[in-house]
Structures are given as C-alpha cells and as structure tokens.
Amino acid sequence: MATKKKSAKGTAPSKSNDTTVARNRRATFDYDITQRFEAGIVLTGTEIKSVREGRIDLQGSFARFKKRELFLTDMNIAPYINAGYSQHVSKSDRKLLLHRRELNRISEALGEKGLTVMPIRVYLKNGKAKVELGIGRGRRNYDKRQRIREREEGRHVARALRHSD
C-alpha cells in the first residue's frame, strides 16, 4: 500500500504532476510573500474548459472571507468558445476549497494590518484546477527599486564572469 507524503504547513505545493495555466507575476513583484497555500477551486463545466485552454487572468484578483469561507474575487475566466446556450459569468466570485485549520491560519494572518491573500498561480494537478495562494505584505516603491537594482547587479556580475573565461 502506498502512503502519501504530507507537506509541511504553509509550504509551496509539490510540483510533481502539475501544469501551470496562469501566473500572477505582479503579485511576486508587488508583495513580499510570507506563506503559500494550495487550494482547490469550485468551477462549472465551461469555466474548467476555459481554464484548461489557459484563458484566465489573475491580474488584480485577491481572496477574501465571506461567512467563514474563502472566495477568490476579480479573477477573470474568459467565456468558453464552444459553449452552447449556457455560459458562465467571467468575473464572479469563486469558492476556494481548503481545510478548516488552513482557513483559520489564513484568517489569523489577515488579522495583521497590511497583509493580503492573492493568487500566485493556477495550475492543473491530476486533472483538477488548483490555486496557489500567497499571504503577502505590499512593498513600497523604494523596495521595488532596490530589488530591481539588486537583480541588475546580479546579471552584470554573471555577465562579467561569463565573459572573463
């Protein structure tokens, strides 16, 4: 009998059998991500088909609590082209599926001032859509400039090392 490995609390999900569909690159640039969670997402038939085609936009989306449940707000899933008469609403709130203790940890973290929960990426894992959520604190403009400067210095050093051979 095979046993499942349990990941440590608040760590990034395993990347063994997943396909990234969409990535929120602004989230990692604008926020310092402190914790990451893997969550399932409730989707209808045409929504999951659009997600599998990669017709999804995470820009500006965030997660918030409604009646002790976590919902993803402002995530845009484009309409499915081959849908018949029934079509989904592209910017509706979508419920996230997490364990109760994970929801409690997220709500505890949101109690601190300045923290927010945002989707970092959407991926397919064993045929099911998953969302990687990140809890982060917004960066100031000077922090962003400092990060850009450090990245460029690293590139310059790497380039100099590469050409010195």
C-alpha positions as CSV (number, residue, x, y, z in Angstrom):
1,M,0.0,0.0,0.0
2,A,1.4,3.4,-1.0
3,T,1.4,6.2,1.5
4,K,1.0,9.8,0.7
5,K,3.6,12.3,1.7
6,K,2.3,15.2,3.7
7,S,3.9,18.6,3.0
8,A,4.9,20.9,5.8
9,K,2.4,23.5,6.9
10,G,2.3,26.7,4.8
11,T,4.8,25.5,2.2
12,A,4.5,25.6,-1.5
13,P,2.6,22.7,-3.2
14,S,4.5,19.9,-4.7
15,K,5.3,20.3,-8.4
16,S,5.4,16.6,-9.4
17,N,2.4,16.3,-11.7
18,D,1.1,19.8,-12.4
19,T,0.8,22.1,-15.4
20,T,0.8,25.8,-14.8
21,V,-2.1,27.5,-16.6
22,A,-1.7,31.1,-15.4
23,R,0.7,33.1,-13.3
24,N,0.3,36.3,-11.4
25,R,3.8,37.9,-11.9
26,R,2.8,41.2,-10.4
27,A,2.0,39.5,-7.1
28,T,5.6,38.4,-6.5
29,F,6.9,41.8,-7.6
30,D,4.5,44.0,-5.6
31,Y,4.3,41.8,-2.4
32,D,6.6,40.0,-0.1
33,I,5.1,36.5,0.1
34,T,5.4,35.0,3.5
35,Q,3.2,31.9,3.3
36,R,1.9,29.8,0.5
37,F,-1.2,27.5,0.4
38,E,-2.6,25.1,-2.2
39,A,-6.4,25.4,-2.6
40,G,-8.9,23.7,-4.8
41,I,-11.4,25.9,-6.7
42,V,-15.1,25.3,-7.4
43,L,-15.7,25.7,-11.2
44,T,-18.6,25.0,-13.6
45,G,-18.2,23.0,-16.8
46,T,-17.5,25.9,-19.1
47,E,-15.1,27.5,-16.6
48,I,-12.9,24.5,-16.3
49,K,-12.8,24.1,-20.0
50,S,-11.6,27.8,-20.4
51,V,-9.0,27.2,-17.6
52,R,-7.7,24.2,-19.5
53,E,-7.3,26.4,-22.6
54,G,-5.4,28.9,-20.5
55,R,-8.0,31.7,-20.9
56,I,-7.6,33.0,-17.4
57,D,-6.4,36.3,-15.9
58,L,-5.2,36.7,-12.3
59,Q,-4.3,40.3,-12.5
60,G,-5.8,42.3,-9.7
61,S,-7.5,39.3,-8.1
62,F,-7.5,38.6,-4.4
63,A,-9.1,36.3,-1.8
64,R,-11.5,37.3,1.0
65,F,-13.7,35.7,3.6
66,K,-17.5,35.6,3.4
67,K,-19.2,33.7,6.2
68,R,-16.1,31.7,7.3
69,E,-15.4,30.6,3.7
70,L,-12.7,31.9,1.4
71,F,-13.6,33.3,-2.1
72,L,-11.5,34.4,-5.0
73,T,-12.6,37.8,-6.3
74,D,-11.9,39.6,-9.6
75,M,-10.4,36.6,-11.3
76,N,-11.3,36.7,-15.0
77,I,-12.1,33.4,-16.8
78,A,-12.9,34.1,-20.4
79,P,-16.1,32.6,-21.9
80,Y,-15.6,29.2,-23.4
81,I,-15.8,29.5,-27.2
82,N,-17.6,26.1,-27.9
83,A,-20.2,26.5,-25.2
84,G,-23.8,26.0,-26.1
85,Y,-26.6,28.1,-24.7
86,S,-25.3,28.2,-21.1
87,Q,-22.3,30.3,-20.4
88,H,-20.5,31.3,-17.1
89,V,-20.1,34.8,-15.8
90,S,-16.4,35.7,-16.4
91,K,-15.7,37.8,-13.2
92,S,-17.8,36.1,-10.5
93,D,-16.6,35.1,-7.0
94,R,-15.3,31.6,-6.9
95,K,-15.2,29.5,-3.7
96,L,-11.8,28.1,-2.6
97,L,-11.5,24.7,-1.0
98,L,-9.2,24.5,2.0
99,H,-9.1,22.6,5.2
100,R,-10.6,24.3,8.3
101,R,-7.2,24.7,10.0
102,E,-5.8,26.3,6.9
103,L,-8.7,28.7,6.8
104,N,-8.1,29.5,10.4
105,R,-4.4,30.2,9.8
106,I,-5.2,32.5,6.8
107,S,-7.8,34.4,8.8
108,E,-5.3,34.8,11.7
109,A,-2.8,36.2,9.3
110,L,-5.3,38.6,7.8
111,G,-5.8,40.0,11.3
112,E,-2.5,41.7,11.0
113,K,-2.5,45.1,9.3
114,G,-1.2,45.3,5.8
115,L,-1.4,41.6,4.8
116,T,-3.5,40.3,1.9
117,V,-4.2,37.0,0.2
118,M,-3.7,36.8,-3.5
119,P,-3.5,34.0,-6.1
120,I,0.1,33.4,-7.3
121,R,-0.7,30.8,-10.0
122,V,-3.4,28.5,-11.2
123,Y,-2.4,25.0,-12.3
124,L,-3.9,21.6,-13.1
125,K,-2.9,18.8,-10.8
126,N,-4.2,15.3,-11.7
127,G,-6.9,16.9,-13.9
128,K,-8.2,19.3,-11.2
129,A,-7.7,23.0,-11.1
130,K,-5.7,24.3,-8.1
131,V,-4.8,27.8,-7.0
132,E,-1.5,28.6,-5.2
133,L,-2.4,31.4,-2.7
134,G,0.1,33.6,-1.1
135,I,-0.1,35.8,2.0
136,G,1.9,38.9,1.5
137,R,2.7,42.4,2.6
138,G,2.8,45.2,0.0
139,R,6.2,46.6,-1.0
140,R,7.0,50.2,-1.0
141,N,8.3,51.8,-4.3
142,Y,11.8,52.1,-2.9
143,D,11.8,48.4,-2.0
144,K,10.8,47.6,-5.6
145,R,13.6,49.8,-7.0
146,Q,16.1,48.2,-4.6
147,R,15.0,44.7,-5.8
148,I,15.4,45.8,-9.5
149,R,18.9,47.2,-8.7
150,E,20.0,44.0,-7.0
151,R,18.7,41.9,-9.9
152,E,20.5,44.0,-12.4
153,E,23.8,43.9,-10.4
154,G,23.5,40.1,-10.3
155,R,23.0,40.0,-14.0
156,H,26.0,42.3,-14.5
157,V,28.2,40.1,-12.3
158,A,27.1,36.9,-14.1
159,R,27.8,38.5,-17.5
160,A,31.2,39.6,-16.4
161,L,32.0,36.1,-15.1
162,R,30.8,34.5,-18.3
163,H,33.0,36.8,-20.5
164,S,36.1,36.5,-18.3
165,D,36.7,32.9,-19.4
